[in-house]
Amino acid sequence: MEEYKLLAVHMGKAGCAVDIGDGSERGEYVCQDYIINRLGRPHRAVSLMYCYYPFDKEWPARISEAMKDKNVSFQWDYPYDDYFPYRGGIGGDRNAEPFSQMRDVRRHGQDVNLTLTIDPACTDEQLIAIAKDLTAFGRVMLRINHEATGNWFSFNKRASYREVADFFVHFSGIIHEYAPNVKTVICIGGIEDLDSQEMIMEDEFKETIKAADIWSVDKYMALHWGWPFDVAERGGKSHSRSDVAETYEKTKRSFERFRYLNGGTAKPMTMAEFNADGDVTGPYDQADMVKEFCDMIAADKDDWFTGFTFYQFRDRGRLGLEIEDPNNPGIGIEQPVMKTYKEIINSELFTPRMDEGDELSLPVRLRWGGSEDADGIAIPLHFEKNPHFCEIIFEDGGNYMIELNGRWFYKSPQAKTIDLMSAFFEKPLTEPCDLTLKIFAPPASGENDPSQGDDWQENYYTVMEKLPRLRIRFEPVEVARPVETARPVEKAR
């Protein structure tokens, strides 16, 4: 077996993080194997959208299914929000949702960004149970009662805006006490009018800015909010389209106002839902608007924007990289924005930083803190030219995320051989070069292990005793040979 040099490598934050929405009232959850294979890389986090209304008579059914015969004319006309029901909490089932999805997200080297709309009447006992549900899932981001300055979600119909804000502050305190691994996200309207210095409902929500760990606004550059009950047509009243530069400026001004309300101290600023609705723009302008916004992020010299969540991977409407096939919900139809999005997320600004360190020797202990803080191994490789075969063979049952030539691969505990050739399909080598193979080890179960030490909520450790083998070949197994020209048969005389 060929001997390879082994280096330490640290994965850190991207200049601007990218997250992806996966499932909501508009689409079903898509497994991470599919998403990573389609996009070629994991995201910082995956956004999952759930609701918790335990006092309602229909609970815990999904409300659109429980009331499918109800005559509604708007997506949020049900008694509670039409998200997937959160099945944890008091008497809950941690083998149900969202926990199996959270495990899927984390074993694939991504953090969980959980949106939870929740009845403000929930008791402390219920809130503490939810906090305890999340303790084993690493560096979770929890977005509580998002778009809280709106009027469409059920929590805003059950409580005043100040009560919704007070509930956020109170629930954040419980999260910080019982689940210190979780960061809370406040998502409000921010600056909606560029002629105003103040955000909407500033007096009611200013304390949420101080209580939250992360700030957020949802900004759709175009949106058809009447979906799926009407069709967006010119002159209609259920859709809108905004200027990209104006959307960017409102987001930046929101950050500046949040910072002012926080006594001049900045916190991470995100856009927790971002897109342009193809129902309004069509598929080509949608892609152009997404690119224009991301070009503005790259051109901005101010260090203020932490990341955005593209809403979403697969959508029943036109807010997805894929549209759900109406004949089969398990199939997605790629949209032009997919190609644009892949180019964006694989550019330098949006990819995690990698810092190589000292040479290592076996055994090595790999640390998974999260998608923005992980210690793995790097193996320098020399390629004579573009390979015909490139695969990695493991003899252990480890759970690994592998990167080569900018493309990422997942290796489950059951898998032994991973074919790495797709790292060269879109980026073939045109000359000899050196590349570094990187390996990280997120938890195979998707959960951290309390037995691993005092820092178990933040970090997960894996010991690698033996390096995998590499099979790299620069020619086909058998090379085509020229066909000999057959001698012509002489005609009989």
C-alpha positions as CSV (number, residue, x, y, z in Angstrom):
1,M,0.0,0.0,0.0
2,E,1.3,3.4,-0.9
3,E,2.2,5.7,2.0
4,Y,0.6,9.1,2.2
5,K,1.5,12.2,4.2
6,L,-1.1,13.1,6.7
7,L,-1.9,16.7,7.8
8,A,-4.3,18.3,10.2
9,V,-6.9,20.5,8.6
10,H,-9.4,22.9,10.2
11,M,-12.7,23.9,8.5
12,G,-13.9,27.3,9.5
13,K,-16.5,29.9,8.4
14,A,-17.1,31.0,4.9
15,G,-17.0,34.7,4.1
16,C,-20.7,34.3,3.6
17,A,-22.5,31.1,4.7
18,V,-25.1,29.4,2.6
19,D,-28.0,27.4,4.1
20,I,-30.8,25.6,2.2
21,G,-34.5,25.3,3.1
22,D,-35.7,21.7,2.9
23,G,-39.4,21.2,3.3
24,S,-42.2,23.5,4.4
25,E,-45.9,24.1,3.7
26,R,-44.9,24.2,0.0
27,G,-42.8,21.0,-0.3
28,E,-41.7,17.8,1.3
29,Y,-38.4,17.0,2.9
30,V,-35.7,15.8,0.5
31,C,-33.0,13.5,1.9
32,Q,-29.5,14.9,2.2
33,D,-27.9,12.3,0.0
34,Y,-29.9,13.6,-2.9
35,I,-29.3,17.3,-2.2
36,I,-25.5,16.9,-1.8
37,N,-25.2,14.8,-4.9
38,R,-27.1,17.4,-6.9
39,L,-25.3,20.4,-5.6
40,G,-21.8,18.9,-5.0
41,R,-21.4,20.2,-1.5
42,P,-23.1,20.3,1.9
43,H,-24.5,23.6,3.3
44,R,-23.6,25.3,6.5
45,A,-27.1,24.5,7.8
46,V,-30.4,23.0,6.6
47,S,-33.6,24.9,7.4
48,L,-36.5,22.7,8.7
49,M,-39.9,24.3,9.3
50,Y,-42.2,23.0,12.1
51,C,-45.0,24.2,14.3
52,Y,-46.2,23.4,17.9
53,Y,-49.8,24.1,18.9
54,P,-50.4,21.5,21.6
55,F,-53.7,23.0,22.9
56,D,-55.6,22.7,19.6
57,K,-58.1,19.9,19.2
58,E,-56.6,18.9,15.8
59,W,-53.0,18.7,17.2
60,P,-50.7,16.9,16.4
61,A,-52.1,16.4,12.9
62,R,-50.8,18.5,10.1
63,I,-53.6,21.0,9.9
64,S,-54.1,21.0,6.1
65,E,-54.6,17.2,6.3
66,A,-56.9,17.4,9.3
67,M,-59.0,20.0,7.7
68,K,-58.6,19.1,4.0
69,D,-62.3,19.7,3.4
70,K,-62.3,23.2,4.8
71,N,-62.9,25.9,2.2
72,V,-59.9,28.1,2.5
73,S,-58.7,30.9,0.2
74,F,-55.3,31.7,1.8
75,Q,-52.5,29.4,2.9
76,W,-52.7,30.6,6.5
77,D,-56.4,30.5,7.0
78,Y,-56.2,27.3,9.1
79,P,-56.5,27.3,12.9
80,Y,-52.7,26.9,13.1
81,D,-49.8,27.1,10.7
82,D,-49.5,24.5,8.0
83,Y,-46.0,23.3,8.8
84,F,-45.0,19.8,9.8
85,P,-46.0,19.2,13.4
86,Y,-43.2,19.2,16.0
87,R,-43.6,15.7,17.6
88,G,-41.3,16.3,20.6
89,G,-41.9,18.1,23.8
90,I,-43.7,16.6,26.8
91,G,-44.7,13.0,26.0
92,G,-43.2,13.4,22.6
93,D,-41.4,10.9,20.3
94,R,-37.8,11.7,19.5
95,N,-37.8,9.0,16.8
96,A,-40.4,11.1,14.9
97,E,-40.1,14.4,13.2
98,P,-38.2,16.7,13.2
99,F,-35.6,14.5,14.9
100,S,-35.0,11.9,12.1
101,Q,-34.5,14.8,9.7
102,M,-32.2,16.6,12.1
103,R,-30.1,13.4,12.3
104,D,-30.0,13.2,8.6
105,V,-28.8,16.8,8.3
106,R,-26.0,16.4,11.0
107,R,-24.6,13.0,9.8
108,H,-24.1,14.7,6.5
109,G,-21.9,17.4,8.0
110,Q,-24.4,20.2,8.3
111,D,-25.9,22.1,11.2
112,V,-29.7,22.3,11.9
113,N,-31.6,25.6,11.4
114,L,-34.9,24.8,13.0
115,T,-37.9,27.2,12.5
116,L,-40.6,26.7,15.1
117,T,-43.9,28.5,15.1
118,I,-45.3,28.0,18.6
119,D,-48.4,28.9,20.6
120,P,-47.4,31.8,22.9
121,A,-49.6,30.2,25.6
122,C,-47.2,27.3,26.0
123,T,-46.1,26.8,29.6
124,D,-42.5,26.9,30.9
125,E,-42.7,23.1,31.3
126,Q,-43.5,22.7,27.7
127,L,-40.7,25.1,26.6
128,I,-38.2,23.4,28.8
129,A,-39.1,20.0,27.3
130,I,-38.4,21.4,23.8
131,A,-35.1,22.9,24.9
132,K,-34.1,19.5,26.3
133,D,-35.1,17.8,23.0
134,L,-32.3,19.8,21.3
135,T,-29.4,19.3,23.6
136,A,-27.9,16.4,21.6
137,F,-28.0,18.0,18.2
138,G,-24.9,20.2,18.4
139,R,-24.8,23.8,17.2
140,V,-28.5,24.3,16.4
141,M,-30.0,27.6,15.3
142,L,-33.6,28.0,16.5
143,R,-35.8,30.5,14.8
144,I,-38.8,31.1,17.0
145,N,-42.0,32.6,15.6
146,H,-40.4,34.0,12.5
147,E,-41.8,37.0,10.5
148,A,-43.2,38.1,13.8
149,T,-44.1,41.6,12.7
150,G,-46.5,40.1,10.1
151,N,-50.1,39.2,10.5
152,W,-50.4,35.8,8.8
153,F,-49.1,33.2,11.3
154,S,-51.4,31.8,14.0
155,F,-49.2,33.1,16.9
156,N,-49.9,36.7,15.8
157,K,-53.6,36.0,15.8
158,R,-53.5,34.6,19.4
159,A,-51.4,37.3,21.0
160,S,-50.5,41.0,20.6
161,Y,-47.2,42.0,19.0
162,R,-45.7,42.9,22.4
163,E,-46.8,39.5,23.8
164,V,-45.2,37.7,20.8
165,A,-42.0,39.7,21.5
166,D,-42.1,39.0,25.2
167,F,-42.6,35.3,24.5
168,F,-39.5,35.3,22.3
169,V,-37.4,36.9,25.0
170,H,-38.7,34.4,27.6
171,F,-38.3,31.3,25.4
172,S,-34.7,32.5,24.5
173,G,-33.9,32.6,28.1
174,I,-35.1,29.1,28.7
175,I,-33.1,27.9,25.6
176,H,-29.9,29.5,26.9
177,E,-30.4,27.9,30.3
178,Y,-31.4,24.3,29.3
179,A,-29.8,24.0,25.8
180,P,-26.6,26.2,25.7
181,N,-25.6,24.6,22.4
182,V,-28.6,26.3,20.7
183,K,-28.6,29.8,19.3
184,T,-31.9,31.7,19.0
185,V,-32.8,33.6,15.9
186,I,-35.1,36.6,15.8
187,C,-36.8,37.2,12.5
188,I,-38.7,40.4,12.0
189,G,-39.4,42.9,9.3
190,G,-36.6,45.3,10.0
191,I,-36.4,48.3,7.8
192,E,-39.3,48.2,5.4
193,D,-39.2,51.8,4.3
194,L,-35.9,53.4,3.2
195,D,-37.3,56.8,4.1
196,S,-37.6,55.7,7.7
197,Q,-34.7,55.4,10.3
198,E,-36.7,53.0,12.5
199,M,-37.8,49.4,11.9
200,I,-41.5,48.6,12.0
201,M,-42.9,47.9,15.5
202,E,-39.6,48.9,17.0
203,D,-40.9,49.7,20.4
204,E,-42.6,46.3,20.7
205,F,-39.6,44.2,19.4
206,K,-36.5,46.1,20.5
207,E,-35.9,43.7,23.4
208,T,-35.8,40.7,21.1
209,I,-32.8,42.2,19.4
210,K,-30.9,42.0,22.6
211,A,-32.2,38.6,23.6
212,A,-31.4,36.8,20.3
213,D,-28.1,35.4,19.4
214,I,-28.7,35.9,15.6
215,W,-30.6,38.5,13.7
216,S,-32.6,37.8,10.6
217,V,-35.0,39.2,8.1
218,D,-36.9,37.4,5.4
219,K,-36.7,39.2,2.1
220,Y,-38.2,37.9,-1.1
221,M,-37.2,40.0,-4.1
222,A,-40.4,38.7,-5.7
223,L,-43.2,36.7,-4.0
224,H,-46.6,35.3,-4.9
225,W,-48.2,35.0,-1.5
226,G,-51.5,34.0,-3.0
227,W,-50.1,30.6,-4.0
228,P,-51.6,28.0,-4.4
229,F,-55.1,29.5,-4.4
230,D,-54.7,31.8,-7.4
231,V,-52.4,32.4,-10.3
232,A,-50.1,35.4,-10.4
233,E,-51.0,37.6,-13.4
234,R,-50.2,41.1,-14.3
235,G,-52.5,43.5,-12.5
236,G,-53.1,41.0,-9.7
237,K,-53.0,41.8,-6.0
238,S,-51.5,38.7,-4.5
239,H,-47.9,39.1,-5.6
240,S,-45.1,41.7,-5.8
241,R,-41.7,42.3,-7.2
242,S,-39.0,44.5,-5.8
243,D,-35.7,46.0,-7.1
244,V,-32.8,43.8,-6.1
245,A,-30.6,46.8,-5.0
246,E,-33.5,48.1,-2.8
247,T,-33.9,44.7,-1.2
248,Y,-30.2,44.6,-0.4
249,E,-30.3,48.1,1.0
250,K,-33.3,47.3,3.3
251,T,-31.5,44.2,4.6
252,K,-28.3,46.2,5.3
253,R,-30.2,49.1,6.9
254,S,-32.0,46.5,9.1
255,F,-28.7,45.3,10.4
256,E,-27.5,48.8,11.1
257,R,-30.7,49.5,13.1
258,F,-30.5,46.2,15.0
259,R,-26.9,47.1,15.9
260,Y,-28.0,50.6,17.1
261,L,-30.8,49.0,19.3
262,N,-28.2,46.6,20.7
263,G,-26.1,49.5,22.0
264,G,-23.7,49.5,19.0
265,T,-22.7,45.8,19.3
266,A,-23.2,43.7,16.3
267,K,-24.5,40.1,16.2
268,P,-24.5,37.7,13.2
269,M,-26.9,39.0,10.5
270,T,-28.7,36.5,8.2
271,M,-31.5,36.4,5.7
272,A,-33.4,33.3,6.8
273,E,-35.5,33.1,3.7
274,F,-34.2,34.5,0.4
275,N,-35.3,34.0,-3.2
276,A,-37.2,35.6,-6.1
277,D,-40.5,33.8,-6.8
278,G,-40.6,32.3,-10.3
279,D,-44.4,32.6,-10.2
280,V,-43.7,36.4,-10.7
281,T,-40.4,36.6,-12.5
282,G,-40.4,33.5,-14.6
283,P,-37.4,31.1,-14.5
284,Y,-34.8,33.3,-16.2
285,D,-35.3,36.5,-14.2
286,Q,-35.4,34.4,-11.0
287,A,-31.8,33.2,-11.7
288,D,-30.6,36.6,-12.7
289,M,-32.0,38.3,-9.5
290,V,-30.4,35.7,-7.2
291,K,-27.1,36.2,-9.0
292,E,-27.4,40.0,-8.8
293,F,-28.0,39.9,-5.0
294,C,-25.1,37.6,-4.4
295,D,-22.8,39.8,-6.6
296,M,-23.8,42.7,-4.3
297,I,-22.7,40.6,-1.3
298,A,-19.3,40.0,-3.0
299,A,-18.8,43.6,-3.9
300,D,-19.7,45.0,-0.5
301,K,-16.6,45.9,1.5
302,D,-18.4,46.2,4.8
303,D,-18.2,43.1,7.0
304,W,-21.9,42.8,8.1
305,F,-23.7,39.9,6.4
306,T,-23.2,36.4,7.8
307,G,-25.2,34.3,5.4
308,F,-28.5,33.5,3.8
309,T,-30.9,30.6,3.4
310,F,-32.1,29.8,-0.1
311,Y,-35.8,29.0,0.2
312,Q,-36.0,26.2,-0.9
313,F,-34.5,23.1,-2.5
314,R,-37.7,21.5,-3.9
315,D,-41.0,23.4,-4.0
316,R,-44.5,22.7,-5.3
317,G,-44.6,26.2,-6.6
318,R,-41.7,28.1,-8.2
319,L,-39.6,28.9,-5.1
320,G,-37.3,25.9,-5.5
321,L,-34.1,24.9,-7.2
322,E,-36.4,22.1,-8.3
323,I,-40.2,22.1,-8.9
324,E,-41.9,19.1,-7.5
325,D,-43.2,16.8,-10.2
326,P,-47.0,16.9,-10.0
327,N,-47.1,13.3,-11.0
328,N,-44.6,12.1,-8.4
329,P,-43.6,14.1,-5.3
330,G,-40.3,12.2,-5.0
331,I,-39.1,13.7,-8.3
332,G,-37.8,17.2,-8.8
333,I,-37.7,19.2,-12.1
334,E,-34.5,21.3,-12.2
335,Q,-34.9,25.0,-12.8
336,P,-32.4,27.4,-14.4
337,V,-31.7,28.9,-10.9
338,M,-30.1,25.6,-10.0
339,K,-27.1,26.1,-12.3
340,T,-26.8,29.7,-11.1
341,Y,-27.0,28.7,-7.4
342,K,-24.3,26.0,-7.9
343,E,-22.0,28.6,-9.4
344,I,-22.6,30.9,-6.4
345,I,-22.1,28.4,-3.6
346,N,-19.0,26.9,-5.1
347,S,-17.3,30.3,-5.4
348,E,-14.7,31.3,-2.9
349,L,-16.8,33.7,-0.8
350,F,-19.4,31.1,-0.1
351,T,-17.2,28.1,0.6
352,P,-15.9,27.2,4.1
353,R,-12.3,28.2,4.9
354,M,-9.8,25.4,5.1
355,D,-6.5,25.8,7.0
356,E,-3.9,23.0,6.9
357,G,-1.8,22.4,9.9
358,D,1.0,20.1,11.2
359,E,1.8,16.6,10.0
360,L,0.0,13.9,12.0
361,S,0.5,10.2,12.7
362,L,-2.1,7.5,13.4
363,P,-4.2,7.2,15.3
364,V,-5.8,10.6,15.0
365,R,-8.8,12.1,16.8
366,L,-11.1,14.1,14.6
367,R,-13.4,16.7,16.1
368,W,-16.7,17.8,14.7
369,G,-17.9,21.0,16.3
370,G,-20.1,21.9,13.4
371,S,-20.0,23.0,9.8
372,E,-18.1,26.1,10.7
373,D,-15.7,24.6,13.2
374,A,-14.3,21.1,12.6
375,D,-10.9,19.4,12.7
376,G,-10.2,16.7,10.1
377,I,-7.3,15.2,8.2
378,A,-5.8,16.2,4.8
379,I,-3.9,13.9,2.4
380,P,-1.9,15.6,-0.3
381,L,-2.1,13.9,-3.6
382,H,-0.4,14.3,-7.0
383,F,-2.3,13.8,-10.2
384,E,-0.3,13.2,-13.4
385,K,-3.4,14.1,-15.4
386,N,-7.1,13.8,-15.3
387,P,-7.8,10.3,-13.8
388,H,-10.0,7.5,-15.3
389,F,-10.5,5.9,-11.9
390,C,-10.4,7.6,-8.4
391,E,-11.9,5.8,-5.4
392,I,-11.4,5.6,-1.7
393,I,-11.7,2.3,0.2
394,F,-12.4,2.3,3.9
395,E,-11.9,-0.7,6.3
396,D,-13.6,1.0,9.2
397,G,-17.3,1.8,9.9
398,G,-16.7,5.5,10.2
399,N,-19.1,8.2,9.2
400,Y,-17.2,10.7,7.0
401,M,-17.6,13.8,4.8
402,I,-14.9,13.8,2.1
403,E,-13.8,16.7,-0.2
404,L,-11.7,16.5,-3.3
405,N,-11.2,19.1,-6.1
406,G,-14.1,21.2,-4.6
407,R,-16.7,18.4,-4.6
408,W,-18.0,16.7,-1.4
409,F,-18.9,13.1,-0.8
410,Y,-20.7,11.3,2.0
411,K,-19.5,8.0,3.4
412,S,-22.0,6.2,5.7
413,P,-20.9,3.6,8.3
414,Q,-22.2,0.9,6.0
415,A,-20.3,2.1,2.8
416,K,-16.8,0.8,2.1
417,T,-15.9,2.3,-1.3
418,I,-16.7,5.8,-2.5
419,D,-16.2,6.6,-6.2
420,L,-14.6,10.1,-6.3
421,M,-14.6,10.4,-10.1
422,S,-17.5,12.9,-10.2
423,A,-15.0,15.4,-8.6
424,F,-13.5,15.6,-12.2
425,F,-16.6,15.6,-14.4
426,E,-17.3,19.3,-14.1
427,K,-13.8,20.3,-13.3
428,P,-11.5,18.0,-15.3
429,L,-7.7,18.4,-14.8
430,T,-5.9,19.8,-17.8
431,E,-2.4,19.4,-16.6
432,P,-0.5,17.8,-13.7
433,C,-1.4,19.2,-10.3
434,D,-1.5,18.7,-6.6
435,L,-4.8,18.3,-4.8
436,T,-5.6,17.7,-1.1
437,L,-8.2,15.1,-0.1
438,K,-9.9,16.2,3.1
439,I,-11.9,14.0,5.6
440,F,-14.1,15.1,8.4
441,A,-16.2,12.9,10.8
442,P,-19.6,14.2,11.9
443,P,-21.6,11.9,14.2
444,A,-23.0,8.8,12.5
445,S,-26.1,8.9,14.6
446,G,-26.6,12.6,14.0
447,E,-26.4,13.2,17.8
448,N,-23.6,14.1,20.1
449,D,-22.5,11.7,22.8
450,P,-22.8,12.8,26.5
451,S,-20.1,10.3,27.5
452,Q,-17.4,12.1,25.5
453,G,-16.7,14.8,28.0
454,D,-17.8,18.1,29.4
455,D,-17.9,19.7,25.9
456,W,-20.2,17.0,24.5
457,Q,-23.0,19.4,23.5
458,E,-20.6,21.4,21.3
459,N,-18.2,18.7,20.0
460,Y,-18.2,15.1,18.8
461,Y,-15.0,13.1,18.5
462,T,-14.0,10.1,16.3
463,V,-10.7,8.2,16.5
464,M,-9.4,7.1,13.1
465,E,-7.0,4.1,13.6
466,K,-6.3,3.3,10.0
467,L,-6.2,5.4,6.8
468,P,-8.4,4.4,3.9
469,R,-6.8,3.1,0.7
470,L,-6.9,5.1,-2.6
471,R,-7.1,3.6,-6.0
472,I,-6.1,6.2,-8.7
473,R,-5.6,5.2,-12.3
474,F,-4.8,7.5,-15.2
475,E,-5.8,5.1,-18.0
476,P,-8.7,2.7,-18.6
477,V,-8.2,-0.8,-17.3
478,E,-8.0,-2.0,-20.9
479,V,-6.9,0.4,-23.6
480,A,-8.6,0.2,-27.0
481,R,-6.4,-1.4,-29.6
482,P,-6.4,-0.5,-33.3
483,V,-8.4,-2.9,-35.4
484,E,-6.2,-4.7,-38.0
485,T,-7.3,-4.2,-41.6
486,A,-8.4,-7.5,-42.9
487,R,-6.9,-8.8,-46.0
488,P,-9.4,-8.8,-48.8
489,V,-10.5,-12.3,-49.9
490,E,-9.3,-13.1,-53.3
491,K,-12.0,-13.8,-55.7
492,A,-12.1,-17.3,-57.0
493,R,-10.8,-17.7,-60.4
